[in-house]
Every structure is written in structure tokens, then in C-alpha cells.
Amino acid sequence: GVVYHYNEEGIHRAHTGWEECISIPLVQPDMFWLLQQWDTLLEEFSVGEAWLPHRYEEHDHNCYTYALAFVNSVLSAQGKRQMSKSEFTEKFVIPQTRRASKYITLHRELTAKDFYVVPLPDPGKQC
């Protein structure tokens, strides 16, 4: 897909370079209609004056602010309460970061001990 991000040069849309990022699911499976509109909503949100390059500020108006502001704009459009930075971090970012940390730790341990993973045979193809 396309990754939207914001920095001192403004809004960017990247097709590559984010292969090692953590994906945080924000849309519940029962909200398929929102997934279909997500790209359009994100594009419309991204052209706002708030995201011009000169407004970027490393600590207070950055890519995290951009992501949270977009999520809050979607919540507002649904008539839901917006989230604070701390609430968003606790509810979405920290759980995914913990999961990624566990995975990385396991991967490092397996690599250091010369283990490797072999896929199980397909049960339908056994003799």
C-alpha cells in the first residue's frame, strides 16, 4: 500500500521504504465501509494547511501529531469522542510495540542459537 507521513518537507506518500515498520490496525473488521473510504479520507485530510512544511515542529507538530489528528478526524466524523496522545499511545501504539519487541527478541535468540524455522507439511498433501 501507500504510507502517508509528515515531516519538515510536508506530506509524503511512499510506496517503499516502510517494509520494517509496525502496522497498527485501527479499523475494526465490521467497519468495512470505512476501509473503502480510508484512502479518500486520508488524501482529503492531508491537503489541509495544518500539514504544510513550515508548520512542522519536531516535538509538537510532527508525524505522530499528523497520525493522531487523522484518526481523530475520522472519529469526529463518526460522532465519536476524540483520543488524547496518551490514550492513543496506550490503546494502539504500546500493545503493538510490545508484540514487535517480543518477536524481535525471539528472532534474535533463534538466530544466535542457529535455529531455523521450517514450515509444517500441508496435511492435505500427506501420503
C-alpha positions, 0 to 999 in steps of 0.5 A: 500500500501507500504510507502517508507521513509528515515531516519538515518537507510536508506530506509524503506518500511512499510506496517503499521504504516502510517494509520494517515498520509496525502496522497498527490496525485501527479499523475494526473488521465490521467497519468495512465501509470505512476501509473503502473510504480510508484512502479518500479520507486520508488524501482529503485530510492531508491537503489541509494547511495544518500539514504544510512544511513550515508548520512542522515542529519536531516535538509538537507538530510532527508525524505522530501529531499528523497520525493522531489528528487523522484518526481523530478526524475520522472519529469526529466524523463518526460522532465519536469522542476524540483520543488524547496522545496518551490514550492513543499511545496506550490503546494502539501504539504500546500493545503493538510495540510490545508484540514487535519487541517480543518477536524481535527478541525471539528472532534474535535468540533463534538466530544466535542459537542457529535455529531455523524455522521450517514450515509444517507439511500441508496435511492435505498433501500427506501420503 
